[in-house]
Amino acid sequence: MKTGIDMGSTRSGEPAELDLAELLATRLLVQGNSGSGKSHLLRRLLEQSAPLVQQAVIDPEGDFVSLADQFGHVVVDGTASPPELQRIALRVRQHRVSVVLNLEELDADEQLRATAAFLGGLFDVDRSNWYPMLVVVDEAQLFAPVMAGEASDEARRLSLGAMTNLMCRGRKRGLAGVIATQRLAKLAKNVAAEASNFLMGRTFLDIDMQRAADLLGMDRRQAEMFRDLERGQFVALGPALSRRPLPVRIGSVASVDRGGAPSLLPLPEQAPEDASKLIFTAGEDEVAPAPWPRQPRPRPAVAPEIIRRIETHQPPMPPPEPEIEMEPEEREAALVEILNELLDDTEARDRPVAVLYQDFTVRCRMRRVSGPETGLEAFRKRLAVARAGASEAVLSSEAWEKALTAAETLPEDLHGLFLFIARSAIEGVPSPSDAELAEAYGSHSPSRARRLLGYIEERGLLVCHVDFRGQRTLALPTLGVETAPGLASPQIKGLPPRRARG
């Protein structure tokens, strides 16, 4: 089951769905010339996903501030100082508020510094606030340029470093970068290369068409198709979109797009002498132009009202669908099935618990399953038990109840590892190897698993014994059980995924 959002339609008229859960792990790159519909595409994505995931928009032209009227985004003025922007970004992640960083009043150098400070604040939050977030950057070539432009080298370095962190290291912190650019040739390669999903729109230059075709796995003859795409048409590819290049037409949007081109209007009728007076004579209410060259404007302090709105913001929630009446056994079976679908993903082990919980809650809403059983604490306990891989007989045993009680005395991230050891001891199977223990913890490092065994042993919950043949036995004194002897480092190729049990 996919957590899909509707982006429009394909040529055959079928819905073009984007898997939001997959996008959070794989990032998105959008390319298209000016007027190809990039901003419209980003607006459609933001509107469709607003009720499901927190969002932050880096808006260099003020095109997306209208999202605040209908979808509850808070507009952050980019004229604030970098330290203030960094503090605001920390609060944004702490309180899970969707925001638009408006940079339209800044020059090029100030835009880069403000963006670097804001993205740095989103990136540097405490691990407890690593909630999933879409970070949408329009005109990304301005913030991650290939070469220096009108901005200073220092500002370019700061902004490029922040964009690189977003695309290269943001996934572990729940940050999913969505970047849009007019030309791939202007965008830094180490930023563009981290995207796994692509939406390529109309473009005319040979080098841009060829780069787009290479990214989509198309040959040189097919690259010509990018010249023929209409406004709002894109070619999609990626794990969140399609496994093969798929032409899609982006659907309509609900909010007002300030970035659209002005429509044609007839010229006013007036005599030439009247026109001369209009342009050479100052009007009564005419505002004097800014001095040239423009002097840098001091950044005003952020209004306390904006900070108050961020701290007290309640994101708009879609009207809840009526809960389906279920018997307790039926509800439990549904929750086990949802958790198993989540754990079937091969990358689930490497994702933070906050990301897995976000996916879990979306799946529960789609099944119309709610209640205290879907809360975060209940989810953590279910996840730990599922990763332990206990059978029905073990789950119903008295020793397992003692294991659950003993696990509560350990740090939260060790619950799954301790229950995995307890399950092995209750079943009397050979002691798990270091590689198996590392996988149960969610790591690839056997040495880390050995350190964690030592920590649990120091807490008095485990006794580790190695005999003269080098075989290890793990005993749990509080449960009165122990594993059979087993090698700590056998030659194994891999382990099957662990599943939840009803």
C-alpha positions as CSV (number, residue, x, y, z in Angstrom):
1,M,0.0,0.0,0.0
2,K,1.4,3.4,-1.0
3,T,0.9,6.8,0.7
4,G,0.2,8.4,-2.7
5,I,-0.7,12.0,-3.5
6,D,-2.3,13.1,-6.7
7,M,0.0,15.2,-8.9
8,G,-2.2,15.2,-12.1
9,S,-2.7,12.7,-14.9
10,T,-0.8,10.6,-17.4
11,R,-1.3,10.7,-21.2
12,S,-3.7,7.7,-20.8
13,G,-5.9,9.7,-18.4
14,E,-4.9,7.7,-15.3
15,P,-3.9,9.5,-12.0
16,A,-0.3,10.4,-11.7
17,E,0.5,9.5,-8.1
18,L,3.6,10.4,-6.0
19,D,4.5,8.1,-3.1
20,L,5.0,10.6,-0.3
21,A,6.7,8.1,2.1
22,E,9.2,7.1,-0.6
23,L,9.8,10.8,-1.5
24,L,10.8,11.5,2.2
25,A,13.6,9.0,1.7
26,T,14.8,9.7,-1.8
27,R,14.4,13.5,-2.6
28,L,13.2,15.2,-5.8
29,L,14.7,17.3,-8.6
30,V,12.6,19.5,-10.9
31,Q,14.0,21.1,-14.1
32,G,12.3,23.3,-16.6
33,N,12.9,26.6,-18.4
34,S,11.1,29.8,-17.2
35,G,7.4,29.4,-18.0
36,S,7.5,25.6,-18.1
37,G,5.3,25.3,-14.9
38,K,7.9,24.5,-12.2
39,S,6.3,26.8,-9.6
40,H,2.9,25.4,-10.4
41,L,4.2,21.8,-9.9
42,L,5.7,22.7,-6.5
43,R,2.5,24.4,-5.5
44,R,0.5,21.3,-6.4
45,L,2.9,19.1,-4.4
46,L,2.7,21.4,-1.4
47,E,-1.1,21.7,-1.5
48,Q,-1.6,17.9,-1.8
49,S,0.8,17.0,0.9
50,A,0.1,19.8,3.4
51,P,-2.2,17.7,5.6
52,L,0.2,14.8,5.7
53,V,3.7,16.3,6.4
54,Q,5.4,19.4,7.7
55,Q,6.8,21.8,5.0
56,A,9.3,24.5,4.7
57,V,9.5,26.6,1.5
58,I,12.6,28.7,0.5
59,D,10.9,31.3,-1.7
60,P,13.2,33.8,-3.4
61,E,10.4,35.7,-5.2
62,G,7.5,35.6,-2.7
63,D,5.4,33.3,-5.0
64,F,4.3,30.9,-2.2
65,V,3.3,33.3,0.6
66,S,-0.4,32.7,-0.5
67,L,-0.2,29.3,1.0
68,A,-0.6,31.0,4.4
69,D,-4.2,32.0,3.5
70,Q,-5.6,28.5,2.8
71,F,-3.1,26.0,4.3
72,G,-1.9,27.7,7.5
73,H,1.7,28.2,6.6
74,V,3.5,30.9,8.6
75,V,5.4,33.5,6.5
76,V,8.9,34.2,7.9
77,D,10.4,37.5,6.8
78,G,13.9,36.8,5.4
79,T,15.1,40.3,6.4
80,A,15.7,39.0,9.9
81,S,19.3,38.5,11.0
82,P,20.9,35.1,10.5
83,P,21.0,34.2,14.2
84,E,17.3,35.1,14.5
85,L,16.5,33.0,11.4
86,Q,18.4,30.1,12.9
87,R,16.5,30.3,16.2
88,I,13.2,30.5,14.2
89,A,14.1,27.3,12.3
90,L,14.8,25.5,15.5
91,R,11.3,26.4,16.8
92,V,9.8,25.4,13.5
93,R,11.1,21.9,13.8
94,Q,10.3,21.7,17.5
95,H,6.7,22.8,17.1
96,R,6.2,21.2,13.6
97,V,5.0,24.3,11.9
98,S,4.9,24.6,8.1
99,V,6.5,27.9,7.0
100,V,7.4,29.9,3.9
101,L,10.8,31.8,4.1
102,N,10.1,35.0,2.0
103,L,13.3,36.4,0.5
104,E,11.8,38.8,-2.1
105,E,13.0,41.9,-0.3
106,L,16.7,40.9,-0.2
107,D,19.5,41.2,-2.7
108,A,21.4,38.2,-4.0
109,D,24.1,38.2,-1.2
110,E,21.5,38.5,1.6
111,Q,19.3,35.8,0.1
112,L,22.2,33.3,0.3
113,R,23.1,34.2,3.9
114,A,19.5,34.0,5.0
115,T,19.0,30.7,3.4
116,A,22.2,29.2,4.8
117,A,21.1,30.3,8.4
118,F,17.6,29.0,8.1
119,L,18.6,25.6,6.6
120,G,21.3,25.3,9.2
121,G,18.7,25.8,11.9
122,L,16.5,23.0,10.4
123,F,19.6,20.7,10.2
124,D,21.1,21.2,13.6
125,V,18.1,20.4,15.8
126,D,18.2,17.8,18.6
127,R,17.6,14.2,17.5
128,S,14.3,14.2,19.4
129,N,12.9,16.7,16.9
130,W,13.9,14.8,13.7
131,Y,10.3,14.7,12.4
132,P,9.7,14.3,8.6
133,M,9.7,17.5,6.7
134,L,9.5,18.5,3.0
135,V,12.1,21.3,2.3
136,V,11.1,22.9,-1.0
137,V,13.7,25.2,-2.6
138,D,12.5,27.1,-5.7
139,E,15.2,28.5,-8.1
140,A,17.8,26.2,-6.4
141,Q,20.5,27.3,-8.9
142,L,20.6,30.7,-6.9
143,F,21.5,28.9,-3.7
144,A,23.8,26.1,-5.0
145,P,25.4,27.7,-8.1
146,V,28.2,26.0,-10.1
147,M,30.3,29.2,-10.1
148,A,30.4,32.5,-8.3
149,G,28.0,35.2,-9.5
150,E,27.0,38.6,-8.1
151,A,27.0,37.3,-4.5
152,S,30.2,37.2,-2.5
153,D,32.3,34.1,-2.2
154,E,31.6,33.8,1.5
155,A,27.8,33.9,1.0
156,R,28.0,31.4,-1.8
157,R,30.1,29.0,0.3
158,L,27.7,29.2,3.2
159,S,24.6,28.6,1.0
160,L,26.2,25.8,-1.0
161,G,27.2,24.1,2.3
162,A,23.7,24.3,3.6
163,M,22.2,22.9,0.4
164,T,24.7,20.1,0.3
165,N,23.8,19.1,3.9
166,L,20.1,19.2,3.0
167,M,20.5,16.9,0.0
168,C,23.3,14.6,1.2
169,R,22.8,14.3,4.9
170,G,19.2,15.5,5.5
171,R,17.5,12.1,5.1
172,K,18.7,10.8,8.5
173,R,17.3,14.0,10.1
174,G,13.9,13.7,8.4
175,L,14.6,16.4,5.9
176,A,13.5,15.6,2.3
177,G,14.9,18.1,-0.2
178,V,12.7,19.1,-3.2
179,I,14.7,21.4,-5.5
180,A,13.6,23.2,-8.7
181,T,16.0,24.8,-11.2
182,Q,15.8,26.4,-14.6
183,R,19.0,24.7,-15.8
184,L,20.9,21.7,-14.5
185,A,24.1,23.2,-15.9
186,K,23.8,26.0,-13.4
187,L,23.2,23.7,-10.4
188,A,26.1,22.3,-8.3
189,K,26.6,18.6,-9.3
190,N,27.0,17.3,-5.7
191,V,23.5,18.8,-4.9
192,A,21.7,17.6,-8.0
193,A,23.3,14.1,-7.8
194,E,21.6,13.2,-4.5
195,A,18.1,13.3,-5.9
196,S,16.6,9.9,-6.9
197,N,13.3,11.3,-8.3
198,F,13.1,13.6,-11.4
199,L,10.4,15.7,-13.1
200,M,11.8,17.2,-16.3
201,G,9.9,19.9,-18.1
202,R,10.3,22.0,-21.2
203,T,13.9,23.0,-22.1
204,F,15.6,24.1,-25.3
205,L,19.4,24.2,-24.9
206,D,21.2,21.0,-26.2
207,I,23.3,20.6,-23.1
208,D,20.2,20.8,-20.8
209,M,18.2,18.4,-22.9
210,Q,21.1,15.9,-23.0
211,R,21.6,16.1,-19.2
212,A,17.9,15.6,-18.6
213,A,17.9,12.6,-21.0
214,D,20.9,11.1,-19.3
215,L,19.3,11.4,-15.8
216,L,16.1,9.7,-17.2
217,G,18.0,6.9,-19.0
218,M,16.9,8.0,-22.4
219,D,19.0,8.0,-25.6
220,R,20.1,11.1,-27.5
221,R,17.3,10.9,-30.1
222,Q,14.6,10.9,-27.4
223,A,16.1,14.1,-25.8
224,E,14.4,16.1,-28.5
225,M,11.0,15.5,-26.8
226,F,11.8,18.1,-24.1
227,R,11.4,20.9,-26.7
228,D,7.9,19.8,-27.4
229,L,6.5,19.6,-23.9
230,E,3.7,22.1,-23.1
231,R,3.5,24.2,-20.0
232,G,2.6,22.0,-17.0
233,Q,3.9,18.8,-18.8
234,F,6.8,16.9,-17.2
235,V,8.5,13.5,-17.7
236,A,8.7,11.7,-14.3
237,L,11.1,9.0,-13.2
238,G,12.1,7.6,-9.8
239,P,11.0,5.3,-7.0
240,A,8.4,7.7,-5.7
241,L,7.0,8.4,-9.2
242,S,7.6,5.7,-11.9
243,R,10.2,3.0,-12.7
244,R,10.1,4.1,-16.3
245,P,10.0,7.6,-17.9
246,L,6.4,8.7,-17.7
247,P,4.9,11.9,-19.2
248,V,2.5,13.5,-16.8
249,R,0.4,16.7,-16.8
250,I,0.3,18.5,-13.5
251,G,-3.2,19.1,-12.1
252,S,-4.8,22.4,-10.9
253,V,-4.1,24.2,-7.7
254,A,-6.3,25.9,-5.1
255,S,-4.2,28.8,-3.9
256,V,-3.3,31.9,-5.9
257,D,0.0,31.9,-7.8
258,R,1.7,35.3,-7.5
259,G,4.4,34.2,-9.9
260,G,2.3,34.0,-13.0
261,A,3.1,36.2,-16.0
262,P,0.8,39.3,-16.4
263,S,-1.9,39.1,-19.1
264,L,-2.1,41.4,-22.1
265,L,-3.9,44.7,-21.6
266,P,-4.7,47.5,-24.3
267,L,-2.5,50.6,-24.1
268,P,-4.2,53.8,-22.8
269,E,-5.2,56.3,-25.5
270,Q,-3.5,59.7,-25.0
271,A,-1.9,62.4,-27.1
272,P,2.0,62.4,-27.5
273,E,2.3,65.7,-25.6
274,D,0.3,64.3,-22.6
275,A,2.6,61.2,-22.6
276,S,5.7,63.5,-22.4
277,K,4.3,65.3,-19.4
278,L,3.6,62.0,-17.6
279,I,7.2,60.8,-17.9
280,F,9.1,64.0,-17.5
281,T,7.1,65.7,-14.7
282,A,7.0,64.3,-11.2
283,G,3.5,63.5,-9.9
284,E,2.1,64.8,-6.6
285,D,2.3,61.4,-4.8
286,E,5.4,60.1,-6.5
287,V,7.8,58.2,-4.2
288,A,11.5,59.2,-4.6
289,P,13.6,56.3,-6.0
290,A,16.3,54.7,-3.8
291,P,19.8,56.1,-4.2
292,W,22.1,54.4,-6.7
293,P,24.1,52.3,-6.0
294,R,21.7,50.8,-3.4
295,Q,22.9,51.0,0.1
296,P,22.6,47.8,2.2
297,R,19.5,48.0,4.4
298,P,19.9,47.1,8.1
299,R,18.0,43.9,8.9
300,P,15.2,44.7,11.4
301,A,14.5,42.5,14.3
302,V,11.9,39.8,13.8
303,A,8.5,41.0,15.1
304,P,7.5,39.2,18.3
305,E,4.2,38.5,16.7
306,I,5.8,36.1,14.2
307,I,7.6,34.2,17.0
308,R,4.4,34.0,19.0
309,R,2.5,32.6,15.9
310,I,5.1,29.9,15.4
311,E,5.1,28.8,19.0
312,T,1.3,28.7,19.3
313,H,0.6,27.5,15.8
314,Q,-1.8,24.6,15.3
315,P,-1.5,23.1,11.8
316,P,-4.8,22.7,9.9
317,M,-6.0,19.1,10.0
318,P,-8.3,17.5,7.4
319,P,-11.7,16.6,8.7
320,P,-11.3,13.1,10.3
321,E,-13.1,10.3,8.5
322,P,-15.5,8.3,10.7
323,E,-13.7,5.4,12.4
324,I,-14.7,2.0,11.3
325,E,-16.2,-0.1,14.1
326,M,-13.9,-3.0,14.8
327,E,-13.8,-5.8,17.4
328,P,-10.6,-5.7,19.5
329,E,-9.2,-8.8,17.7
330,E,-10.0,-7.3,14.3
331,R,-8.3,-4.0,15.3
332,E,-5.2,-5.8,16.6
333,A,-5.0,-7.8,13.3
334,A,-5.2,-4.6,11.3
335,L,-2.5,-3.0,13.3
336,V,-0.2,-6.0,12.9
337,E,-0.8,-6.1,9.2
338,I,0.0,-2.4,8.9
339,L,3.2,-2.8,10.8
340,N,4.2,-5.8,8.7
341,E,3.7,-3.8,5.5
342,L,5.9,-1.1,7.0
343,L,8.7,-3.6,8.0
344,D,8.7,-5.3,4.6
345,D,10.5,-2.2,3.2
346,T,14.2,-3.1,3.0
347,E,15.2,0.4,4.0
348,A,12.9,0.5,7.1
349,R,15.8,-0.6,9.4
350,D,17.8,2.5,8.6
351,R,15.0,5.0,9.0
352,P,14.6,6.9,12.3
353,V,11.6,5.9,14.5
354,A,10.0,9.4,13.9
355,V,9.9,8.7,10.1
356,L,8.6,5.2,10.6
357,Y,5.9,6.5,12.9
358,Q,4.8,9.2,10.4
359,D,4.4,6.4,7.7
360,F,2.6,4.2,10.3
361,T,0.0,7.0,11.2
362,V,-0.7,7.7,7.5
363,R,-1.4,4.0,6.8
364,C,-3.6,3.9,9.9
365,R,-5.6,6.9,8.7
366,M,-6.1,5.3,5.3
367,R,-7.4,2.2,7.0
368,R,-9.5,4.3,9.4
369,V,-7.9,2.8,12.4
370,S,-7.4,5.2,15.3
371,G,-7.2,5.2,19.1
372,P,-4.5,4.9,21.8
373,E,-3.1,1.8,20.1
374,T,-1.8,4.1,17.3
375,G,0.0,6.5,19.6
376,L,3.8,7.0,19.6
377,E,4.5,5.1,22.8
378,A,2.4,2.1,21.7
379,F,4.1,2.2,18.3
380,R,7.6,2.1,19.9
381,K,6.6,-1.0,21.9
382,R,5.1,-2.7,18.9
383,L,8.2,-1.9,16.8
384,A,10.6,-3.3,19.5
385,V,8.5,-6.5,19.7
386,A,8.3,-6.9,16.0
387,R,12.1,-6.5,15.6
388,A,12.6,-9.2,18.2
389,G,10.7,-11.7,16.0
390,A,9.0,-13.6,18.9
391,S,6.6,-16.5,18.1
392,E,3.1,-16.9,19.4
393,A,4.3,-19.3,22.1
394,V,7.0,-16.9,23.3
395,L,4.6,-13.9,23.4
396,S,2.2,-15.8,25.6
397,S,4.8,-17.1,28.1
398,E,5.5,-15.7,31.6
399,A,9.2,-15.2,30.8
400,W,8.2,-12.8,28.0
401,E,6.2,-10.7,30.4
402,K,9.3,-10.5,32.6
403,A,11.4,-9.5,29.6
404,L,9.0,-6.6,28.7
405,T,9.3,-5.4,32.3
406,A,13.1,-5.7,32.3
407,A,13.4,-3.9,28.9
408,E,11.7,-0.8,30.4
409,T,14.7,-0.2,32.6
410,L,17.0,0.2,29.6
411,P,17.2,3.2,27.2
412,E,14.5,3.2,24.6
413,D,16.7,2.4,21.6
414,L,17.9,-0.8,23.4
415,H,14.4,-2.3,23.9
416,G,14.4,-4.2,20.6
417,L,17.9,-5.6,21.0
418,F,17.2,-6.8,24.6
419,L,13.9,-8.4,23.5
420,F,15.6,-10.1,20.6
421,I,18.1,-11.7,23.0
422,A,15.3,-12.6,25.4
423,R,13.4,-14.3,22.6
424,S,16.5,-16.4,21.7
425,A,17.0,-17.3,25.4
426,I,13.4,-18.3,25.9
427,E,13.4,-20.5,22.8
428,G,16.8,-22.0,23.8
429,V,18.3,-21.4,20.3
430,P,22.1,-20.8,19.9
431,S,23.3,-17.3,20.9
432,P,22.8,-14.7,18.2
433,S,26.0,-13.7,16.3
434,D,27.3,-10.1,16.5
435,A,25.9,-9.5,13.0
436,E,22.5,-10.6,14.1
437,L,22.6,-8.5,17.2
438,A,23.6,-5.5,15.1
439,E,20.7,-6.0,12.7
440,A,18.2,-6.3,15.6
441,Y,19.6,-2.9,16.9
442,G,19.3,-1.3,13.5
443,S,23.1,-1.1,12.7
444,H,25.6,-2.6,10.3
445,S,28.5,-2.7,12.9
446,P,29.2,-5.9,14.9
447,S,31.6,-4.1,17.1
448,R,28.8,-1.7,18.2
449,A,26.7,-4.7,19.0
450,R,29.4,-6.1,21.3
451,R,29.7,-2.7,23.1
452,L,25.9,-2.7,23.6
453,L,26.1,-6.2,25.1
454,G,28.7,-4.9,27.6
455,Y,26.4,-2.1,28.5
456,I,23.4,-4.4,29.2
457,E,25.7,-6.7,31.2
458,E,26.8,-3.7,33.3
459,R,23.1,-3.1,34.1
460,G,22.8,-6.6,35.6
461,L,20.3,-7.8,33.0
462,L,22.7,-10.1,31.1
463,V,25.6,-12.5,31.7
464,C,27.9,-13.3,28.8
465,H,30.0,-16.5,28.9
466,V,32.5,-17.7,26.3
467,D,33.7,-21.4,26.6
468,F,37.0,-22.8,25.6
469,R,35.7,-23.5,22.0
470,G,35.0,-19.8,21.5
471,Q,31.2,-20.3,21.7
472,R,29.2,-17.7,23.5
473,T,26.2,-18.2,25.8
474,L,23.9,-15.3,26.9
475,A,22.0,-15.7,30.2
476,L,19.3,-13.5,31.5
477,P,19.2,-13.9,35.4
478,T,16.0,-11.9,35.8
479,L,14.2,-14.3,33.5
480,G,16.0,-17.5,34.5
481,V,16.7,-18.5,30.9
482,E,19.8,-18.7,28.7
483,T,20.7,-19.3,25.0
484,A,22.4,-22.3,23.7
485,P,26.1,-21.9,22.9
486,G,26.7,-20.2,19.5
487,L,29.5,-18.6,17.6
488,A,29.8,-14.8,17.9
489,S,31.1,-14.3,14.4
490,P,29.8,-17.0,12.0
491,Q,30.0,-16.6,8.2
492,I,26.5,-15.5,7.3
493,K,25.2,-13.8,4.2
494,G,22.1,-12.1,5.6
495,L,19.0,-12.5,7.7
496,P,15.3,-12.5,6.7
497,P,13.3,-9.4,7.7
498,R,11.6,-9.5,11.1
499,R,7.8,-9.3,11.2
500,A,5.2,-8.4,13.7
501,R,2.9,-11.0,15.1
502,G,-0.7,-10.7,16.2
